[in-house]
Structures are given as C-alpha cells and as structure tokens.
Amino acid sequence: MEEVSSLSKSTLHELRKAKKLEINATVEAGPFQADWSSLDAYSVPRWYEDAKFGIFIHWGVYSVPAFGTEWYARNMYREGTEVYEHHLATYGSPDIFGYKDFIPQFTAEKFNAEEWAALFKRAGAAFVVPVAEHHDGFAMYDCPYSGWTAAKMGPKRDIVGELAAAVRRHYMTFGVSSHRAENWWYYNGGRDIPSDVQDPAYAELYGPAQPTCGDPAYPLPILPPNEEFLDDWLVRTCDLIDRYGPQLLYFDWWIEQPVFKPYLQKLAAYYYNKAAEWGQGTVINYKFDAFAEGTAVYDMERGQLADINPDVWQTCTSVGETAWCHIADHKYKTSGAILGDLVDIVSKNGVMLLNVGPRADGTIPEEEQALLREVGDWLAVNGEAIYGTRPWKVYGEGPTQIVSGTFNDTKRSPFTAQDVRFTARGDKLLYASVMGWPEDGTAVVGTLGSGCKLLSGEIGKVELLGWKDSLEWSREVKGLTVKLPDAVRGQGIVVLRIEYAASELAR
C-alpha cells in the first residue's frame, strides 16, 4: 500500500471555509442566483446543440480488477455477490486486500492523452468528458481536499489536466463528470464484514459508508448526507470547475435527493456565473428530477425517447452492453447499432455521450478503438446530417419501436430499411437517414410523398451523402422514391440530402 498524505481535519475545515466564502461571493455577484427562478434564465449554448456527439471515459482504480463493472469497489465488500466471491478467490479477504490495495497497480504507464484525443477526434467527437471522480472516492485529478488522487498516488499524474490540454489542442470541447455524491454510502458493505473500510486510516477514501435500506443497487441511506459531507461535495465540485474550466459538468444519479437541492442551486449559480466571466456557454447534465426543468440539460442513462423533445436532452451510453469500465469479458455493441442510436437520438433533439473504458495501463482496448474509427468513418461522410442540425417537423417513420426510458439501449429491434430519421438545416435542407439497406436497392420515404402536408412545396434536388453522381428519384403519392447506388451499401445507414425548391419559411 502506498503512503498517503492526508490533511488534518482542521486544515480541511479551513480550506473548505475559504472556498465557501469564494463560492458565496461569486453567487452573490450574479447574474445567476442560487434559486430555481433565477436559474430558469439559463439557455443551452449553441456549441452543445450543434455538437451532437461526445466521448465519455470511465477509467480509474476499478479498471485494475477489470471484473463485473465499475462498481467493483462496492460489490467486493458485499457478501454473496459474484464480485465478492471473485475477490476472495483472486485477492483474498477484504480485510487483508482492500480496494485501496489496487491503487499501486493503477500505474497508467501507457496513458498518452494526445493519442486518446486524436482517437476521439478521429471518431468524430465534438466534446470529451472523463469521469473526474467515481463513487469510489479516488479523484483522477489534482484535488486539494484529498490525498487519495491520481496526482498523488498510483499514476502520480493529473489525468484530467493532461486530458483537458490534449482535448483542447484537438479543438474539441472539454467537460468533466463527478459521481462523488454516492460516496456517502458506497462502501457500507464493508461495515458488515471484516474489512479495511472500518479502519479510520482509510476513512478519507472509503467515506462515511452509511447504512442503507432497499435495493443494494439503488440504496436509500438511513441518514441523509450531513452538512460536512455536502459542504465537501460543493467545494470539491467548484474547485473542479475552477481548476479545469470545463464547459460541461455531468452528474450521475443520487444528487436528486432532497437534501442536495439547495447545494445544487448554489453549484449551478456558481458555474453559470463563472461561465459568464469566461464568456463561454456551459452545460450541466443531470438525471431524474435533480434540477428544475429548464435550468440544466436532462440526461437519460442508456435510454432514448420515443418522440421529439422540445428541449435539448442527452443520452449517455457505452460501447459495452453492461459495464462502463474495462472488464475482461465485455460484450460489445456494433458500430451499426451505435450509429443507429445516434441518428435516432439526434432526430429527436438529443445528444449522444458514448463511453469507452480504458485498461488500467492507459490503453484503450483494440475493439473499442475499432468501433470509434468505424463511427468516425461514417460521420466523415454523413456528419452533415448530424452536426449543427435541428429536428424536423417529425422525427421519422418506420416500424421499429423505441422503448422510451433509461436502461433500454439494448432492447430495441434492429432498424430496417423502412425506418427513416429526419434532421433539418435551416429552411431549405432536409436530411432523411435510411436506417437499413432496402432489398431491391430502392428507398421509399412515405412521409415525403406528393400528398404530404408536412412538406407543402416541391423538392428541388435529392442527393446522397458520399455519392457525387446524380440519383434516379421521383416523388409520388406513396412517397419519395430513390434508387440507391449499390456502391454505398457498405455505409449501413445512408443519408438523402433533400433541397427544397423554395424556402419552407416563405410559404
């Protein structure tokens, strides 16, 4: 176990006190105040509405055991779980080998922020969001309020800082994710068995480990977070904002608990006021009802919507079907499935944040690199129908039904050639993404038939993204019919670029 330099309680108290004074001063100076009515003046920045696609990164100490999920740190202390049994068989009892003992193995010796950023740019990402701190309490950045950080232990590097610089060098927008709130109860299984969670020497990492009731996967603490924990959460998050200037701040679930509400309002006011100082638009992602509607951007984990949402929203999902971090036996999605979800999400006014899980040594698994390159290849040809677009009057057509809600990302049937998704650019361009290859090579878009009331005028031109030659097409009552060149079959989803004969707004 590495030596950790922990701060005394009195020093931490003074550091938090000074930061709280700074936070209060920034909030009081405006323009945003710490109440929902003031925060309702927030508007989603143009860069985010245009971005459509970002990369999420789950990487931390949990990447060392690479078993189960990124919740290894919790489940290794819960008797009866598969992770607990695996830990006993592989590493020994949690009182002999605890989660902290993985930290020296988290070396990140092959981590190269420049290579990561280049890959994400190649994938077509417009923004990048690493997890700065997961529920496990180990910060992946140079946090001044803890000795348990990647800057001081393990890699002994400011991972988030290196990534921020590399991402910006590649002209992508940088964001961060904080999952610290759950540290209040995350390790509570270690109170019920012989484990190092009970050793006061490691309390700064393992947190309060408060008892909970209900579903162990979605526990309810018997006691809500106290003022000390909430103050620490606030000052850490505001320090993260100040330290790296992220333009997106993602929160996982559980901050929707009532006790967090005043802290969320203060945090949002601080962040939005800082953004006003920077002259940059910023985004907060939240789940469930953590924030009041209109004050931040709603995120749906591993899920989609069945129709167009009037407000911009986000799906966070992963290249793997189960775990977010690297595990040894991932079941990966296909690039076709990922792209189908992306096109569907964008047609409904959404943004996709796609996660990858690097190995403990800092390499991104070859399967994930290949998936990202395939996504990037498609976007290089068809990105015109994605970036900077807005929803059309309807999201699309076709038989494939989307199961609306969280954790449904693997429940839909594969898209077919009868499924079409629309996006628009201004008042003269419409994109129709045909989600599968028609058996006879002819795409029929029924919504755009000659009797269509949604498109009152004439179609002036129909082109195919990635194809320079002219197309054979006609518009009849049954729909817009387009003969597709066989040479583009390999694209999977093909995109028709439809130009109106006159501006729709002029009619």
PLY file of the C-alpha trace (Angstrom):
ply
format ascii 1.0
element vertex 507
property float x
property float y
property float z
element edge 506
property int vertex1
property int vertex2
end_header
0.00 0.00 0.00
1.33 3.44 -0.95
1.79 6.13 1.65
-0.98 8.72 1.56
-0.61 12.25 2.80
-3.95 13.11 4.37
-4.90 16.57 5.52
-5.84 17.18 9.13
-9.48 17.87 9.92
-8.65 21.42 10.98
-6.79 22.10 7.72
-9.65 20.66 5.67
-12.12 22.77 7.62
-10.16 25.95 6.87
-9.78 25.07 3.19
-13.50 24.40 2.84
-14.36 27.56 4.75
-12.23 29.71 2.44
-13.70 28.08 -0.67
-17.26 28.51 0.61
-16.64 32.24 1.07
-15.40 32.42 -2.51
-18.41 30.48 -3.76
-20.84 32.72 -1.92
-19.17 35.86 -3.27
-19.35 34.58 -6.85
-23.02 33.66 -6.47
-23.95 36.98 -4.88
-22.20 38.88 -7.69
-24.61 37.33 -10.23
-26.03 37.27 -12.83
-27.38 33.93 -11.55
-28.59 33.48 -8.01
-28.98 30.24 -6.09
-32.68 29.70 -6.71
-34.64 27.96 -9.45
-36.38 31.12 -10.64
-33.05 32.81 -11.32
-31.52 29.68 -12.84
-34.50 29.45 -15.19
-32.81 32.19 -17.23
-30.23 29.61 -18.33
-30.13 28.74 -22.02
-28.37 25.81 -23.67
-25.29 27.04 -25.56
-25.10 26.80 -29.32
-21.91 24.73 -29.27
-23.72 21.93 -27.41
-26.81 21.99 -29.61
-24.51 21.69 -32.62
-22.12 19.10 -31.15
-24.44 16.07 -31.09
-21.71 13.54 -30.23
-19.24 13.31 -27.38
-16.98 10.74 -25.70
-17.37 9.68 -22.07
-14.48 7.93 -20.24
-14.80 5.62 -17.23
-11.26 4.98 -16.06
-9.99 4.55 -12.53
-8.78 2.12 -9.89
-11.73 -0.17 -10.72
-10.03 -0.77 -14.09
-7.37 -2.84 -12.31
-9.53 -5.83 -11.27
-11.47 -5.40 -14.55
-14.25 -7.65 -13.32
-18.01 -7.22 -13.14
-18.50 -3.49 -13.53
-17.13 -0.15 -12.36
-19.00 -0.91 -9.11
-16.33 -3.42 -8.14
-15.33 -1.22 -5.20
-18.80 -1.54 -3.67
-19.58 -5.14 -4.51
-16.27 -6.59 -3.31
-17.47 -5.76 0.22
-20.96 -7.25 -0.24
-21.13 -10.90 0.80
-22.94 -13.13 -1.67
-22.19 -11.10 -4.76
-20.25 -12.52 -7.69
-17.65 -9.79 -7.25
-17.18 -10.65 -3.55
-16.59 -14.31 -4.38
-14.21 -13.38 -7.18
-12.28 -11.08 -4.88
-11.93 -13.76 -2.19
-10.67 -16.29 -4.72
-8.32 -13.91 -6.52
-7.02 -11.46 -3.91
-8.11 -12.73 -0.52
-10.29 -11.36 2.25
-11.18 -7.61 2.09
-9.56 -7.05 5.49
-6.28 -8.31 4.03
-6.57 -6.93 0.50
-8.96 -4.00 0.28
-9.87 -1.72 -2.60
-7.07 0.67 -1.61
-4.55 -2.08 -2.39
-5.39 -1.90 -6.09
-4.07 1.68 -6.25
-0.35 0.77 -6.64
-1.35 -1.40 -9.62
-3.12 1.51 -11.26
0.01 2.77 -12.96
-1.34 4.20 -16.24
2.16 3.69 -17.66
0.90 3.65 -21.26
-1.53 6.54 -20.91
-0.99 9.14 -23.63
-3.53 11.96 -23.57
-2.50 13.11 -27.04
-3.19 9.67 -28.54
-6.56 9.49 -26.81
-7.57 12.93 -28.04
-6.50 12.10 -31.59
-8.61 8.92 -31.50
-11.65 10.78 -30.18
-11.26 13.41 -32.87
-10.97 10.63 -35.44
-14.22 9.20 -34.08
-15.99 12.47 -34.85
-16.48 13.57 -31.25
-17.14 17.24 -30.60
-16.60 17.04 -26.83
-14.91 14.75 -24.31
-15.95 14.03 -20.70
-13.73 11.95 -18.40
-15.02 10.83 -15.01
-13.06 13.05 -12.65
-14.18 11.08 -9.60
-16.34 7.99 -9.38
-18.28 6.74 -6.35
-15.09 5.06 -5.13
-13.66 8.33 -3.76
-10.44 8.24 -5.82
-10.04 11.50 -7.73
-8.49 11.32 -11.19
-7.29 14.90 -10.85
-5.20 17.04 -8.53
-7.84 17.56 -5.83
-6.56 19.73 -2.94
-9.10 18.27 -0.49
-7.83 14.71 -0.59
-4.64 12.68 -0.60
-6.40 9.89 -2.49
-5.86 11.18 -6.01
-4.16 10.05 -9.21
-1.88 13.06 -8.90
-0.53 11.85 -5.55
-0.84 8.05 -5.80
-0.90 5.32 -8.44
-0.01 7.08 -11.70
1.08 10.22 -9.84
-0.23 12.26 -12.77
-3.02 14.77 -13.13
-5.02 12.65 -15.57
-7.86 15.14 -16.01
-5.43 18.02 -16.52
-3.49 16.16 -19.19
-6.69 15.21 -20.98
-8.07 18.75 -20.82
-4.98 20.14 -22.54
-4.91 17.43 -25.23
-8.64 17.63 -25.98
-8.43 21.38 -26.46
-5.37 21.05 -28.66
-7.54 18.94 -30.95
-10.26 21.61 -30.99
-12.82 19.63 -29.03
-14.76 20.92 -26.03
-13.76 19.61 -22.61
-16.08 18.53 -19.81
-15.85 16.55 -16.57
-18.06 14.17 -14.63
-18.48 13.93 -10.86
-20.04 10.89 -9.19
-18.82 11.72 -5.71
-22.24 12.11 -4.10
-22.68 8.34 -3.79
-19.53 8.06 -1.66
-21.79 8.77 1.33
-22.92 5.13 1.38
-20.92 3.37 -1.35
-18.68 1.20 0.85
-21.23 0.35 3.56
-20.94 -3.39 2.91
-17.51 -3.15 4.48
-19.13 -2.35 7.82
-20.79 -5.77 7.90
-17.75 -7.96 7.28
-14.10 -7.88 8.36
-12.62 -5.24 6.06
-10.34 -2.25 5.80
-13.39 0.02 5.39
-13.58 0.02 9.19
-10.01 1.30 9.59
-10.05 5.07 10.36
-6.77 5.43 8.46
-8.70 4.99 5.20
-11.82 6.98 6.01
-10.89 9.69 3.52
-11.12 7.17 0.67
-13.96 4.98 1.86
-16.11 7.84 3.08
-18.88 7.63 5.67
-20.06 4.20 4.40
-23.53 4.91 5.80
-26.05 2.10 6.29
-28.75 1.85 3.63
-32.02 0.07 3.02
-33.82 -1.14 -0.08
-32.30 -2.33 -3.35
-28.50 -2.58 -2.91
-28.07 -1.30 -6.46
-30.17 1.80 -5.71
-29.87 2.16 -1.96
-31.56 4.68 0.28
-29.35 5.81 3.18
-30.91 5.57 6.60
-29.43 9.00 7.30
-29.15 11.70 4.60
-25.78 13.33 3.96
-24.78 15.73 6.72
-23.60 19.32 6.35
-19.91 18.40 6.40
-20.32 15.92 3.52
-22.49 18.32 1.49
-20.08 21.21 2.00
-17.21 18.99 0.93
-19.17 17.92 -2.18
-19.83 21.54 -3.09
-16.29 22.84 -2.62
-14.76 19.88 -4.47
-17.09 20.39 -7.41
-16.48 24.14 -7.55
-12.73 23.54 -7.32
-13.03 21.12 -10.24
-14.74 23.89 -12.21
-12.07 26.43 -11.36
-9.15 24.08 -11.90
-10.05 22.86 -15.40
-12.67 25.27 -16.78
-14.94 22.52 -18.14
-17.76 23.59 -20.44
-19.81 20.56 -19.45
-20.39 19.19 -15.97
-22.05 15.77 -15.81
-23.64 14.38 -12.65
-24.64 10.82 -12.06
-27.81 9.90 -10.18
-28.47 10.32 -6.46
-27.96 14.09 -6.30
-31.74 14.20 -6.78
-32.10 13.52 -3.04
-33.95 16.45 -1.38
-31.03 17.35 0.90
-28.91 18.19 -2.18
-31.38 20.71 -3.68
-30.01 23.94 -2.11
-26.47 22.80 -2.87
-27.37 22.11 -6.48
-28.83 25.58 -6.85
-25.69 27.16 -5.40
-23.46 24.98 -7.57
-25.37 25.88 -10.73
-25.33 29.59 -9.93
-21.59 29.44 -9.29
-20.91 27.53 -12.51
-23.10 29.71 -14.70
-21.64 32.87 -13.20
-18.14 31.56 -13.85
-19.18 30.79 -17.42
-20.37 34.37 -17.80
-16.90 35.52 -16.64
-15.25 33.18 -19.15
-17.57 34.25 -21.95
-18.35 30.59 -22.69
-21.55 28.60 -22.75
-21.70 25.73 -20.29
-23.89 22.67 -19.71
-24.89 20.72 -16.61
-26.15 17.19 -17.22
-28.49 15.70 -14.60
-30.75 12.67 -14.16
-34.26 12.20 -12.82
-35.51 15.42 -11.16
-32.24 16.66 -9.65
-32.56 20.06 -11.37
-35.66 22.09 -12.17
-36.70 21.76 -15.79
-35.05 24.37 -17.97
-32.14 25.06 -15.60
-29.84 22.34 -16.98
-29.83 19.51 -19.58
-31.59 16.25 -18.80
-29.58 13.05 -19.31
-31.15 9.64 -19.90
-28.77 6.83 -19.00
-28.68 4.02 -21.59
-32.02 5.13 -22.98
-33.82 7.11 -25.66
-37.07 8.95 -26.24
-39.93 7.83 -28.43
-40.51 11.28 -29.93
-39.01 14.74 -30.36
-38.37 16.58 -27.11
-38.82 20.37 -27.25
-35.72 20.87 -25.10
-32.25 19.55 -25.93
-31.52 16.36 -23.99
-28.78 13.77 -23.80
-28.29 10.01 -23.81
-25.23 8.63 -22.08
-24.45 5.10 -23.20
-21.46 2.86 -23.69
-19.73 0.75 -26.32
-20.25 -2.21 -23.97
-23.67 -3.63 -23.20
-23.19 -3.85 -19.42
-20.12 -2.34 -17.76
-18.91 1.21 -18.29
-15.31 0.46 -17.32
-12.89 -2.02 -18.85
-13.68 -5.62 -17.95
-12.13 -8.81 -19.27
-15.25 -10.21 -20.94
-17.06 -7.25 -22.48
-19.94 -7.85 -24.84
-19.58 -5.01 -27.31
-22.23 -3.30 -29.39
-21.67 -2.98 -33.12
-20.84 0.33 -34.74
-24.05 -0.04 -36.74
-26.12 -0.24 -33.55
-24.30 2.75 -32.07
-24.84 4.82 -35.22
-28.50 3.81 -35.38
-28.97 5.12 -31.86
-27.03 8.30 -32.64
-29.16 9.10 -35.68
-32.37 8.35 -33.79
-31.33 10.47 -30.80
-30.33 13.45 -32.94
-33.63 13.29 -34.86
-35.39 13.78 -31.51
-33.36 16.81 -30.40
-30.86 14.74 -28.45
-27.11 14.45 -27.99
-25.15 11.21 -27.54
-22.36 10.81 -24.99
-20.65 7.50 -25.84
-18.46 5.86 -23.21
-15.20 3.96 -23.55
-13.33 2.10 -20.80
-9.52 2.10 -20.98
-7.39 -0.59 -19.39
-5.54 0.14 -16.16
-2.32 0.74 -18.09
-3.92 3.56 -20.08
-4.51 1.78 -23.37
-7.94 1.83 -24.98
-8.90 -1.75 -25.95
-8.44 -2.51 -29.63
-12.13 -3.45 -30.04
-13.16 -0.03 -28.73
-10.67 1.77 -30.92
-12.07 -0.08 -33.94
-15.64 0.86 -33.01
-14.68 4.52 -32.66
-12.92 4.54 -36.01
-15.96 2.96 -37.69
-18.23 5.58 -36.15
-15.80 8.26 -37.31
-15.70 6.86 -40.85
-19.49 7.12 -41.09
-19.56 10.63 -39.64
-16.82 11.76 -42.03
-19.23 11.01 -44.88
-22.58 11.74 -43.28
-21.82 14.21 -40.50
-23.59 16.96 -42.42
-26.87 15.29 -41.37
-25.79 15.27 -37.71
-23.65 18.22 -36.63
-25.41 21.57 -36.42
-28.78 20.16 -37.43
-32.12 20.56 -35.70
-35.18 18.29 -35.51
-37.65 18.45 -38.37
-41.43 18.52 -38.00
-41.48 14.79 -37.25
-38.57 12.61 -36.17
-39.14 9.94 -38.81
-41.11 6.90 -39.86
-40.92 3.12 -39.83
-41.87 0.01 -37.87
-39.08 -0.14 -35.29
-40.31 1.00 -31.90
-38.04 2.70 -29.38
-38.60 1.64 -25.78
-38.55 5.01 -24.07
-36.74 5.36 -20.75
-33.48 4.52 -19.03
-31.55 1.24 -19.39
-33.32 0.28 -22.60
-30.43 0.76 -25.02
-30.22 -2.92 -25.95
-33.97 -3.60 -26.07
-34.90 -2.27 -29.48
-35.02 -4.43 -32.60
-32.50 -3.64 -35.35
-33.52 -0.75 -37.57
-34.77 -1.64 -41.05
-34.83 -0.05 -44.50
-38.37 1.11 -43.73
-37.10 3.15 -40.79
-36.17 6.72 -41.68
-34.99 9.55 -39.44
-35.13 13.25 -40.32
-32.96 16.21 -39.42
-33.03 19.73 -40.84
-30.61 22.55 -41.53
-32.24 25.94 -41.86
-35.33 26.26 -44.01
-34.05 24.73 -47.26
-32.33 21.46 -46.36
-33.79 18.23 -45.04
-31.87 15.02 -44.38
-33.55 11.62 -44.50
-31.42 8.86 -42.99
-32.46 5.46 -44.30
-31.62 3.14 -41.42
-31.11 -0.08 -43.40
-30.41 -1.24 -46.94
-33.59 -1.96 -48.97
-33.67 -5.41 -50.60
-34.26 -4.00 -54.08
-31.91 -1.04 -53.56
-34.79 1.44 -53.70
-35.56 3.65 -50.70
-39.12 4.86 -50.22
-39.75 7.73 -47.78
-43.50 7.73 -47.33
-43.61 10.91 -45.24
-42.33 12.91 -48.23
-44.94 11.72 -50.74
-46.60 14.21 -53.07
-49.62 14.41 -50.78
-47.52 15.23 -47.74
-48.89 18.15 -45.75
-45.67 18.49 -43.77
-43.79 19.49 -46.93
-46.06 21.90 -48.73
-43.79 22.80 -51.66
-41.73 20.96 -54.22
-38.48 19.10 -53.83
-35.82 20.66 -55.99
-32.92 18.25 -55.59
-32.16 14.89 -53.98
-28.56 13.85 -53.36
-26.85 11.07 -51.44
-24.14 11.97 -48.97
-20.93 10.27 -50.02
-22.04 9.93 -53.65
-21.10 12.51 -56.28
-23.19 11.30 -59.21
-26.84 12.13 -59.79
-29.62 9.91 -58.47
-32.72 8.47 -60.05
-35.63 9.68 -57.93
-39.31 10.56 -58.13
-41.98 11.93 -55.83
-45.31 10.16 -55.91
-48.26 9.78 -53.57
-46.68 6.71 -51.97
-43.53 8.65 -51.11
-40.18 9.95 -52.28
-38.61 7.05 -54.16
-34.84 6.95 -54.65
-32.75 4.33 -56.43
-29.64 3.84 -54.31
-26.27 3.06 -55.91
-25.01 -0.35 -54.80
-21.56 1.13 -54.20
-22.73 2.76 -50.94
-24.33 -0.39 -49.49
-21.43 -0.73 -47.05
-22.33 2.55 -45.29
-25.19 0.82 -43.50
-27.24 3.94 -42.85
-27.43 6.09 -45.99
-28.45 9.74 -45.95
-30.52 11.56 -48.55
-29.85 15.28 -48.79
-33.09 16.94 -49.87
-33.17 20.52 -51.05
-36.48 22.32 -51.29
-37.34 24.21 -54.48
-38.14 27.23 -52.30
-37.74 28.07 -48.65
-40.34 26.37 -46.46
-40.49 29.52 -44.34
-41.57 31.54 -47.36
-44.74 29.50 -47.78
0 1
1 2
2 3
3 4
4 5
5 6
6 7
7 8
8 9
9 10
10 11
11 12
12 13
13 14
14 15
15 16
16 17
17 18
18 19
19 20
20 21
21 22
22 23
23 24
24 25
25 26
26 27
27 28
28 29
29 30
30 31
31 32
32 33
33 34
34 35
35 36
36 37
37 38
38 39
39 40
40 41
41 42
42 43
43 44
44 45
45 46
46 47
47 48
48 49
49 50
50 51
51 52
52 53
53 54
54 55
55 56
56 57
57 58
58 59
59 60
60 61
61 62
62 63
63 64
64 65
65 66
66 67
67 68
68 69
69 70
70 71
71 72
72 73
73 74
74 75
75 76
76 77
77 78
78 79
79 80
80 81
81 82
82 83
83 84
84 85
85 86
86 87
87 88
88 89
89 90
90 91
91 92
92 93
93 94
94 95
95 96
96 97
97 98
98 99
99 100
100 101
101 102
102 103
103 104
104 105
105 106
106 107
107 108
108 109
109 110
110 111
111 112
112 113
113 114
114 115
115 116
116 117
117 118
118 119
119 120
120 121
121 122
122 123
123 124
124 125
125 126
126 127
127 128
128 129
129 130
130 131
131 132
132 133
133 134
134 135
135 136
136 137
137 138
138 139
139 140
140 141
141 142
142 143
143 144
144 145
145 146
146 147
147 148
148 149
149 150
150 151
151 152
152 153
153 154
154 155
155 156
156 157
157 158
158 159
159 160
160 161
161 162
162 163
163 164
164 165
165 166
166 167
167 168
168 169
169 170
170 171
171 172
172 173
173 174
174 175
175 176
176 177
177 178
178 179
179 180
180 181
181 182
182 183
183 184
184 185
185 186
186 187
187 188
188 189
189 190
190 191
191 192
192 193
193 194
194 195
195 196
196 197
197 198
198 199
199 200
200 201
201 202
202 203
203 204
204 205
205 206
206 207
207 208
208 209
209 210
210 211
211 212
212 213
213 214
214 215
215 216
216 217
217 218
218 219
219 220
220 221
221 222
222 223
223 224
224 225
225 226
226 227
227 228
228 229
229 230
230 231
231 232
232 233
233 234
234 235
235 236
236 237
237 238
238 239
239 240
240 241
241 242
242 243
243 244
244 245
245 246
246 247
247 248
248 249
249 250
250 251
251 252
252 253
253 254
254 255
255 256
256 257
257 258
258 259
259 260
260 261
261 262
262 263
263 264
264 265
265 266
266 267
267 268
268 269
269 270
270 271
271 272
272 273
273 274
274 275
275 276
276 277
277 278
278 279
279 280
280 281
281 282
282 283
283 284
284 285
285 286
286 287
287 288
288 289
289 290
290 291
291 292
292 293
293 294
294 295
295 296
296 297
297 298
298 299
299 300
300 301
301 302
302 303
303 304
304 305
305 306
306 307
307 308
308 309
309 310
310 311
311 312
312 313
313 314
314 315
315 316
316 317
317 318
318 319
319 320
320 321
321 322
322 323
323 324
324 325
325 326
326 327
327 328
328 329
329 330
330 331
331 332
332 333
333 334
334 335
335 336
336 337
337 338
338 339
339 340
340 341
341 342
342 343
343 344
344 345
345 346
346 347
347 348
348 349
349 350
350 351
351 352
352 353
353 354
354 355
355 356
356 357
357 358
358 359
359 360
360 361
361 362
362 363
363 364
364 365
365 366
366 367
367 368
368 369
369 370
370 371
371 372
372 373
373 374
374 375
375 376
376 377
377 378
378 379
379 380
380 381
381 382
382 383
383 384
384 385
385 386
386 387
387 388
388 389
389 390
390 391
391 392
392 393
393 394
394 395
395 396
396 397
397 398
398 399
399 400
400 401
401 402
402 403
403 404
404 405
405 406
406 407
407 408
408 409
409 410
410 411
411 412
412 413
413 414
414 415
415 416
416 417
417 418
418 419
419 420
420 421
421 422
422 423
423 424
424 425
425 426
426 427
427 428
428 429
429 430
430 431
431 432
432 433
433 434
434 435
435 436
436 437
437 438
438 439
439 440
440 441
441 442
442 443
443 444
444 445
445 446
446 447
447 448
448 449
449 450
450 451
451 452
452 453
453 454
454 455
455 456
456 457
457 458
458 459
459 460
460 461
461 462
462 463
463 464
464 465
465 466
466 467
467 468
468 469
469 470
470 471
471 472
472 473
473 474
474 475
475 476
476 477
477 478
478 479
479 480
480 481
481 482
482 483
483 484
484 485
485 486
486 487
487 488
488 489
489 490
490 491
491 492
492 493
493 494
494 495
495 496
496 497
497 498
498 499
499 500
500 501
501 502
502 503
503 504
504 505
505 506
